Amino acid sequence: MKVTKLFARQVLDSRGNPTIEVEAYFNAVKASAIVPSGASTGKYEALELRDGKKEYLGKSVMKAVNNVNTIIAKKIVGMEFLDQKSIDDALIALDGTKNKTKLGANAILGVSMAVCRLAASIKQKQLYEYIGEIAGTDVKKYSIPVPFANVINGGKHAGSSLKIQEFMITPVYAKNFEEAVRMTAEVYQILKKIVEEKYGRASTNVGDEGGFAPQLTTPEQALDLLVEAIKKAGYAGKVKIAIDSAASEFYKDGYYIMDKQYTKDEMVEYYMRLLKKYPIATLEDPFDQDDFESWAKVTEKASKLKVPIIGDDLLVSNPERIQIAVEKKLCSALLLKVNQIRNYN
């Protein structure tokens, strides 16, 4: 069974920014995929091709759309869509660059995702089941992940002085997914009331990713709000907190600039104080993507508290960066994002 048609268009994402949607066809059967896009990105990510013209303030993706409808379609139409690796290998070879700068990582990913969904549809499988099949894993051994809800925004996601980008809650001790959703929703609603009481009704306006964005200055202020909300909801010890610092965004000239200026070692010790004081389940991107020394220090220290240190901007889902992190023990967990990967061959 072969791809009979590929078609791409420009659509808007959840932030109102352009992204690419790709449709893959097998005769009358269609599957589509919309490519995700991040607000804060690592400098080692694959190139998200944008037009740089006046339309949509330079963010339109018509170049990527045209690449799918012309160059990529000529190659992929007629290929066997049940052979995902051959499709992906052909896309990588067609681009021919390490960073996907010719065709755009967004164009390549859109096609790969759409074809994968098409194959899952034809085989009458859920997408996760089909991916498990081609990866050779037993999906019966897996369960729905514990949700992480982004409830307080800072950094690039908000207009406050809070430099850390995301504060999340995660019901790590919920009995099942249904209970996890309910616990998360209850804490969120209670948090909303607390934020309004302390900072005014306008402070319950939300940031770029749906979390509240009150005028906070320090991480402790955000963490104290979450601890109070979790306790009032009756879930102390059951719901924990997760942090995504996106620290590369507030790192400058060897210092981390938050409510005050921190040296690298001071920042390591600052994080450790937070991990010891608050019920923090995970800590993501605590340092700049090239500050390997600090990453290694906090990962070693946090391991004694059994808190995973997650690499996102550090790793950008890149096998080469991941290998470095393993060898240097820079982090203890990976955040996988398919739109980041330069070369997944």
Buried (B, 14 or more C-beta within 10 A) or exposed (E): BEBBEBBBBBBEBEEEBBBBBBBBBBEEEBBBBBBBBBBBBBEBBBBBBBBEEEEBEEBBBBBBBBBBBEBBBEBBBEBEBBBBEEBBEBBBEBBEEEEBBBBBBBBBBBBBBBBBBBBBBBEEBEBEBBBBBBEEEEBEEEEEEBBBBBBBBBBBBBEBEBBBBBBBBBBBBBEEBEEBBEBBEBBBEBBBEBBBEEBEEEBBEBBBBBBBBBBBBBBBBBBBBBBBBBBBBEBEEBBBBBBBBBBBBBBEEEBBEBBEEBEBEEBBBBBBEBBEEBBBBBBBBBBBBEBBBBBBBBBEBBEEEEBBBBBBBBBBBBEEBBEBBEEEBBBBBBBEBBBBBBBBE
